[in-house]
């Protein structure tokens, strides 16, 4: 899952980047509304954390531009703690949720997870592949028999994205764009390599290959 953070406070944005990456997300950061607006319009993010008080172009205008173009990208806006009018404007402009500053990162993570669940093909609290459950908090696989299987950071991100879009054909390009951040370097076969690893972990029957199209996850 890939997140865009648009925040001009460099200390806060780096703190959010670090924590989101620890939680298994690929993260891009923009420090102004112009760059953030462009990234949100051209890159396939799963959700955006958008500050409203941005230089270059206000966050509210960035959000309105996205919505006017037909984007349904889930957006969590950040506002001043007493900025109730901003919150109302943001929600009316198409924001999906808001959080007042200062805030606890744990609450931001919980709100983001809720947005991602609601926007997924199959909204569910539990992601499963046969007897295996994806433990998002610990980033591993938990078996019904009490066993566990560890996952690398990339395996976790890829499996979570596949599980949140079951029975949907996902191309290699699409998977790469949602598993890695903007600056990541990759080999052309990287997704194929990780899919092979995941099949060894959860069983080949759960990830089908559609020649020339991509992969399909079957719970």
C-alpha positions as CSV (number, residue, x, y, z in Angstrom):
1,X,0.0,0.0,0.0
2,X,1.4,3.4,-1.0
3,X,0.8,6.6,0.9
4,X,1.4,10.3,-0.1
5,X,2.1,12.7,2.8
6,X,1.7,16.4,1.8
7,X,3.1,18.4,4.7
8,X,5.4,21.4,4.8
9,X,6.6,20.8,8.4
10,X,9.7,18.7,7.5
11,X,10.1,17.3,11.0
12,X,6.5,16.1,11.1
13,X,6.6,14.7,7.6
14,X,9.8,12.7,8.2
15,X,8.3,11.4,11.5
16,X,5.3,10.3,9.6
17,X,7.3,8.8,6.8
18,X,9.4,6.8,9.3
19,X,6.4,5.5,11.2
20,X,4.4,4.6,8.1
21,X,7.3,2.7,6.6
22,X,7.6,0.8,9.9
23,X,3.9,-0.1,9.5
24,X,4.6,-1.6,6.0
25,X,3.6,1.3,3.7
26,X,5.6,2.7,0.8
27,X,5.7,6.5,1.4
28,X,6.2,9.6,-0.7
29,X,6.5,13.1,0.8
30,X,5.7,16.5,-0.8
31,X,6.5,19.8,1.0
32,X,4.1,22.1,-0.9
33,X,0.7,22.1,-2.5
34,X,2.0,22.3,-6.1
35,X,4.2,19.1,-5.9
36,X,1.6,17.3,-3.7
37,X,-1.2,18.1,-6.2
38,X,0.9,16.9,-9.1
39,X,1.9,13.6,-7.4
40,X,-1.7,12.9,-6.3
41,X,-2.9,13.5,-9.8
42,X,-0.3,11.3,-11.6
43,X,0.7,8.6,-9.2
44,X,-1.5,5.7,-8.0
45,X,-1.6,6.2,-4.3
46,X,-3.9,4.2,-2.0
47,X,-4.4,7.2,0.4
48,X,-3.2,10.7,1.1
49,X,-2.4,12.6,4.3
50,X,-3.0,16.2,3.3
51,X,-2.2,19.3,5.4
52,X,-4.4,22.3,4.5
53,X,-1.9,25.0,5.4
54,X,0.5,24.5,2.5
55,X,2.8,26.9,0.6
56,X,2.5,27.2,-3.1
57,X,-1.1,26.0,-3.2
58,X,-3.5,25.6,-0.2
59,X,-4.4,22.0,0.6
60,X,-8.1,22.8,0.2
61,X,-7.5,23.8,-3.4
62,X,-5.4,20.7,-4.0
63,X,-8.2,18.6,-2.8
64,X,-10.8,20.4,-4.9
65,X,-8.7,20.0,-8.0
66,X,-8.4,16.2,-7.4
67,X,-12.1,15.8,-6.9
68,X,-13.0,18.0,-9.9
69,X,-10.9,15.7,-12.0
70,X,-12.9,12.7,-10.7
71,X,-10.3,11.3,-8.3
72,X,-11.7,9.1,-5.5
73,X,-8.4,8.9,-3.7
74,X,-9.0,8.5,0.0
75,X,-7.8,11.8,1.7
76,X,-7.2,12.4,5.4
77,X,-6.8,16.1,6.0
78,X,-4.7,17.7,8.8
79,X,-6.0,20.9,10.4
80,X,-5.4,23.2,13.3
81,X,-6.9,21.8,16.5
82,X,-9.4,24.7,16.7
83,X,-9.9,24.9,12.9
84,X,-13.5,23.7,12.9
85,X,-14.3,25.8,9.8
86,X,-11.4,24.3,7.9
87,X,-12.6,20.8,8.8
88,X,-16.1,21.6,7.5
89,X,-14.7,23.0,4.3
90,X,-12.4,20.0,3.8
91,X,-15.2,17.5,4.3
92,X,-17.5,19.5,2.0
93,X,-14.7,19.6,-0.6
94,X,-14.5,15.8,-0.6
95,X,-12.1,14.8,2.3
96,X,-12.8,11.4,3.8
97,X,-11.6,12.1,7.3
98,X,-9.7,14.8,9.3
99,X,-7.3,15.0,12.2
100,X,-6.5,18.1,14.2
101,X,-3.0,19.1,15.1
102,X,-1.2,18.2,17.3
103,X,-2.2,14.5,17.1
104,X,-0.9,11.1,18.2
105,X,0.6,9.1,15.3
106,X,-1.3,6.1,16.5
107,X,-4.6,7.8,15.8
108,X,-3.5,8.8,12.4
109,X,-2.5,5.2,11.6
110,X,-5.9,3.9,12.9
111,X,-7.8,6.4,10.7
112,X,-5.6,5.6,7.7
113,X,-6.3,1.9,8.1
114,X,-10.0,2.6,8.4
115,X,-9.9,4.6,5.1
116,X,-7.9,1.8,3.3
117,X,-10.4,-0.8,4.5
118,X,-13.4,1.1,3.3
119,X,-11.8,1.8,-0.1
120,X,-10.6,-1.8,-0.7
121,X,-12.4,-4.1,-3.1
122,X,-13.4,-6.3,-0.2
123,X,-13.6,-4.3,3.1
124,X,-12.7,-6.7,5.9
125,X,-10.9,-6.6,9.2
126,X,-9.2,-9.9,8.6
127,X,-7.1,-10.8,5.5
128,X,-6.8,-14.6,4.9
129,X,-5.4,-17.2,2.6
130,X,-6.8,-20.5,3.5
131,X,-5.5,-21.4,7.0
132,X,-3.2,-18.3,7.1
133,X,-4.1,-14.9,8.5
134,X,-2.1,-11.8,7.7
135,X,-1.1,-10.2,11.0
136,X,-0.8,-6.5,9.9
137,X,0.5,-5.3,13.3
138,X,3.3,-7.8,13.4
139,X,3.7,-8.1,9.6
140,X,3.7,-11.9,9.5
141,X,1.5,-14.8,8.7
142,X,-0.4,-16.6,11.6
143,X,-1.7,-20.1,11.0
144,X,-4.9,-21.5,12.5
145,X,-2.7,-24.1,14.2
146,X,-0.8,-21.4,16.1
147,X,2.2,-21.5,13.8
148,X,3.8,-18.4,12.3
149,X,5.7,-17.5,9.1
150,X,7.8,-14.4,8.8
151,X,7.6,-12.0,5.9
152,X,10.1,-9.5,4.5
153,X,8.9,-5.9,4.3
154,X,8.3,-6.3,0.5
155,X,6.6,-9.6,0.9
156,X,4.3,-8.1,3.5
157,X,3.4,-5.0,1.4
158,X,2.8,-7.1,-1.7
159,X,0.7,-9.7,0.0
160,X,-1.4,-7.1,1.8
161,X,-2.2,-5.4,-1.5
162,X,-3.1,-8.6,-3.2
163,X,-5.3,-9.6,-0.2
164,X,-7.1,-6.3,-0.3
165,X,-8.0,-6.8,-3.9
166,X,-9.2,-10.4,-4.2
167,X,-10.4,-11.9,-7.5
168,X,-9.0,-8.8,-9.4
169,X,-6.4,-9.0,-12.1
170,X,-3.5,-6.9,-11.0
171,X,-0.7,-6.2,-13.5
172,X,3.0,-6.3,-12.5
173,X,3.1,-2.5,-13.1
174,X,0.1,-1.9,-10.9
175,X,1.6,-4.1,-8.1
176,X,4.9,-2.3,-8.3
177,X,3.3,1.1,-8.1
178,X,1.5,0.2,-4.9
179,X,4.4,-1.6,-3.2
180,X,7.3,0.8,-3.8
181,X,7.7,4.5,-3.4
182,X,8.5,7.0,-6.2
183,X,12.3,6.8,-5.9
184,X,12.6,3.1,-5.6
185,X,14.8,1.3,-8.1
186,X,13.7,-2.1,-9.3
187,X,14.5,-5.0,-11.6
188,X,11.9,-5.8,-14.3
189,X,11.3,-9.3,-12.7
190,X,11.1,-8.2,-9.1
191,X,7.3,-8.7,-8.7
192,X,7.6,-12.1,-10.3
193,X,10.3,-13.1,-7.8
194,X,8.2,-12.0,-4.8
195,X,5.0,-13.7,-6.1
196,X,7.0,-16.9,-6.3
197,X,8.1,-16.5,-2.7
198,X,4.6,-15.8,-1.5
199,X,3.3,-18.9,-3.2
200,X,5.8,-21.0,-1.2
201,X,4.5,-19.4,1.9
202,X,0.7,-19.6,1.4
203,X,0.3,-22.2,-1.3
204,X,0.3,-21.9,-5.1
205,X,-3.5,-22.1,-5.4
206,X,-4.0,-18.6,-3.8
207,X,-2.2,-16.6,-6.5
208,X,-3.1,-17.3,-10.1
209,X,-1.0,-16.1,-13.1
210,X,-3.0,-14.6,-16.0
211,X,-0.6,-14.6,-19.0
212,X,0.0,-11.2,-20.4
213,X,-2.3,-9.6,-17.7
214,X,-0.9,-10.1,-14.2
215,X,-1.9,-11.9,-11.0
216,X,-5.2,-12.7,-9.2
217,X,-5.4,-13.4,-5.5
218,X,-7.9,-16.1,-4.4
219,X,-8.6,-16.4,-0.7
